[in-house]
Amino acid sequence: MKPRTPLLLWALALAGCSEEAPNTATGETGGPAPDWTLVDVNPDSATHDQPRGPRDYAGSVSGWYFAHAT
């Protein structure tokens, strides 16, 4: 690794920690992202065939993964 690489990585990480990062969907700073829902297609899920979105998990930590298969 080059000597400047750790400094560059640190600077990029620090830049991503801004509290007033713009919302890329609306261009506004701060506040929640736009609300959206997707239908749960997992047949083993308790919420199968129901629309689910971030609002369903307000107040808790959640991670979102979107996959596509053909």
Backbone as numpy.savetxt, mean C-alpha at the origin, in Angstrom:
# Nx Ny Nz CAx CAy CAz Cx Cy Cz
30.69 -3.69 -2.90 29.84 -2.51 -2.90 30.73 -1.27 -2.90
30.39 -0.30 -3.71 31.16 0.93 -3.78 30.97 1.72 -2.49
31.96 2.53 -2.08 31.86 3.30 -0.83 30.66 4.24 -0.78
30.20 4.75 -1.91 29.09 5.71 -1.90 27.72 5.03 -1.88
27.68 3.74 -2.18 26.40 3.04 -2.25 25.64 3.08 -0.93
26.26 2.81 0.24 25.49 2.89 1.50 24.92 4.29 1.75
25.66 5.33 1.40 25.18 6.69 1.58 23.97 6.96 0.69
24.03 6.48 -0.55 22.90 6.65 -1.46 21.68 5.91 -0.96
21.86 4.68 -0.49 20.73 3.91 0.03 20.12 4.59 1.26
20.95 5.12 2.13 20.47 5.83 3.32 19.66 7.06 2.91
20.17 7.81 1.92 19.48 9.02 1.46 18.12 8.67 0.85
18.05 7.59 0.07 16.78 7.19 -0.53 15.79 6.74 0.54
16.26 6.01 1.54 15.38 5.57 2.62 14.85 6.77 3.41
15.69 7.73 3.68 15.29 8.92 4.41 14.28 9.74 3.61
14.47 9.83 2.31 13.55 10.60 1.47 12.16 9.95 1.45
12.08 8.64 1.61 10.80 7.95 1.62 10.05 8.10 2.94
10.66 8.71 3.94 10.04 8.85 5.26 9.34 10.19 5.45
9.17 10.94 4.41 8.52 12.25 4.51 7.09 12.10 4.98
6.67 12.94 5.92 5.30 12.87 6.43 4.30 13.47 5.45
4.72 14.33 4.59 3.81 15.00 3.66 4.01 14.50 2.24
4.13 13.20 2.08 4.28 12.63 0.74 2.96 12.79 -0.01
3.00 13.17 -1.28 1.75 13.34 -2.02 1.07 12.00 -2.29
-0.25 12.02 -2.27 -1.04 10.85 -2.62 -0.99 10.75 -4.14
-0.42 9.67 -4.67 -0.23 9.57 -6.12 -1.55 9.45 -6.86
-2.62 9.03 -6.19 -3.91 8.90 -6.86 -4.61 10.25 -7.01
-4.43 11.14 -6.04 -5.15 12.41 -6.08 -4.23 13.62 -6.24
-2.93 13.46 -5.97 -2.01 14.57 -6.03 -2.02 15.41 -4.76
-2.87 15.06 -3.80 -2.96 15.80 -2.55 -1.94 15.27 -1.54
-1.58 16.09 -0.56 -0.69 15.64 0.49 -1.48 15.28 1.73
-1.01 14.25 2.44 -1.67 13.82 3.67 -3.02 13.19 3.41
-3.65 12.71 4.45 -4.98 12.13 4.34 -4.95 10.72 3.79
-6.09 10.06 3.85 -6.16 8.67 3.39 -6.18 8.57 1.87
-5.82 7.40 1.39 -5.88 7.11 -0.04 -7.35 6.92 -0.44
-7.67 7.01 -1.71 -9.05 6.81 -2.14 -9.55 5.41 -1.76
-10.84 5.31 -1.47 -11.42 4.03 -1.09 -11.68 3.20 -2.35
-11.49 1.90 -2.24 -11.74 0.98 -3.34 -12.09 -0.38 -2.76
-12.68 -1.25 -3.56 -13.00 -2.60 -3.13 -12.74 -3.57 -4.28
-12.44 -4.80 -3.92 -12.31 -5.91 -4.86 -13.10 -7.08 -4.28
-13.65 -7.91 -5.13 -14.39 -9.07 -4.67 -13.40 -10.15 -4.26
-13.63 -10.74 -3.08 -12.78 -11.82 -2.57 -13.09 -13.08 -3.36
-12.14 -13.58 -4.14 -12.36 -14.76 -4.97 -11.76 -16.02 -4.37
-11.25 -15.94 -3.16 -10.66 -17.10 -2.49 -11.79 -17.98 -1.95
-11.97 -19.19 -2.49 -13.09 -20.03 -2.03 -12.94 -20.50 -0.58
-11.74 -20.44 -0.02 -11.53 -20.86 1.36 -11.66 -19.71 2.36
-11.93 -18.52 1.88 -12.01 -17.34 2.74 -13.40 -17.22 3.36
-13.43 -16.67 4.57 -14.71 -16.44 5.25 -15.52 -15.35 4.55
-14.85 -14.52 3.75 -15.53 -13.42 3.06 -15.62 -13.67 1.55
-15.66 -14.93 1.14 -15.72 -15.30 -0.27 -16.91 -14.63 -0.96
-16.68 -14.09 -2.15 -17.69 -13.41 -2.98 -18.19 -12.10 -2.38
-17.52 -11.54 -1.41 -17.90 -10.25 -0.83 -16.86 -9.20 -1.21
-17.29 -7.96 -1.43 -16.32 -6.91 -1.71 -15.52 -6.57 -0.45
-14.22 -6.44 -0.60 -13.32 -6.13 0.51 -12.40 -4.99 0.08
-12.04 -4.13 1.02 -11.15 -3.02 0.74 -10.49 -2.54 2.00
-9.66 -1.51 1.90 -8.94 -0.98 3.06 -9.86 -0.50 4.17
-11.04 0.01 3.84 -11.95 0.51 4.86 -12.38 -0.61 5.83
-12.41 -1.87 5.35 -12.79 -3.00 6.20 -11.77 -3.25 7.30
-10.57 -2.73 7.13 -9.49 -2.97 8.10 -9.00 -1.68 8.74
-9.85 -0.67 8.78 -9.48 0.62 9.39 -9.07 0.41 10.85
-7.99 1.04 11.25 -7.51 0.93 12.61 -6.60 -0.25 12.85
-6.37 -1.09 11.84 -5.44 -2.21 12.00 -4.38 -2.16 10.90
-3.31 -2.86 11.15 -2.23 -2.95 10.17 -2.60 -4.03 9.17
-2.45 -3.73 7.89 -2.76 -4.72 6.85 -1.76 -4.59 5.71
-1.58 -5.66 4.99 -0.72 -5.67 3.81 -1.55 -6.11 2.62
-1.29 -5.56 1.46 -2.10 -5.86 0.28 -1.19 -6.40 -0.82
-1.59 -7.50 -1.39 -0.84 -8.15 -2.48 -1.80 -8.40 -3.63
-1.43 -7.93 -4.79 -2.27 -8.12 -5.98 -1.53 -9.05 -6.94
-2.15 -10.13 -7.31 -1.53 -11.09 -8.23 -2.43 -11.27 -9.44
-1.83 -11.68 -10.51 -2.58 -11.95 -11.74 -2.03 -13.22 -12.34
-2.90 -14.12 -12.68 -2.49 -15.37 -13.32 -3.41 -15.62 -14.51
-2.85 -16.25 -15.52 -3.66 -16.58 -16.69 -3.66 -18.06 -16.93
